Structures are given as structure tokens and as C-alpha cells.
Amino acid sequence: MEAIILSSQQYTDLVNRLESLNRKIEEKQKSPNDTFLDNQEFLQLMNISKRTAQSWRDEGKVSFSQIGSKIYYRMSDVQKLLDKNYKAAFSSKKRNY
């Protein structure tokens, strides 16, 4: 094993860079519910057309933010949409006819 000797300044710089990287990683790992999707990402995620997304917005089925012509969806609102329309599976018991 090879030993590497660092000056105290080099060591401090290395530690500071590691802490900076750690902060950036933690910021990227925010809760998925805090993540925003743009309209294109939403269309791909839900596998729907632009018109369907527009209808859902008009009908109040999904919340959104609009800045100019750009539309954004909060991931937690997409989850609410899916949860609200969730249908539980029927009983798996065998039926005798």
C-alpha cells in the first residue's frame, strides 16, 4: 500500500471539497414529492397526449404551476391524482359456479 502525504492546507482543501460534494448530493436527493416535472416529462410519465393533459388541468384533476407558457407539475400532485383514481383488486378467492 502506498502512503500519500498531504500538507495541512491540501488536507483542508480536500475535506472542504468533500463536504461541498456531500451538500450537492443531499440537495439532489430531496424527497421525490418536492420534485417538479415539466409538461413533457408529465406526458411521458403518464403516457398521455398534450390534449389529455390539458383536459385534466381544465377539469381540475391535476394541480399545476404555470410560468409564462411553461407548465410544471409537482410529483406529489401526480401521486394524488393516481391515488384518487386507484382501484383495489377484487378478491382473489375462487368462485364456484
Stockholm file with secondary structure:
# STOCKHOLM 1.0

chainA/1-97         MEAIILSSQQYTDLVNRLESLNRKIEEKQKSPNDTFLDNQEFLQLMNISKRTAQSWRDEGKVSFSQIGSKIYYRMSDVQKLLDKNYKAAFSSKKRNY
#=GR chainA/1-97 SS CCCCCCCHHHHHHHHHHHHHHHHHHHHHTCCGGGCEEEHHHHHHHHTCCHHHHHHHHHTTSSCCEEETTEEEEEHHHHHHHHHHTCCCCCCCCCCCC
#=GC SS_cons        CCCCCCCHHHHHHHHHHHHHHHHHHHHHTCCGGGCEEEHHHHHHHHTCCHHHHHHHHHTTSSCCEEETTEEEEEHHHHHHHHHHTCCCCCCCCCCCC
//
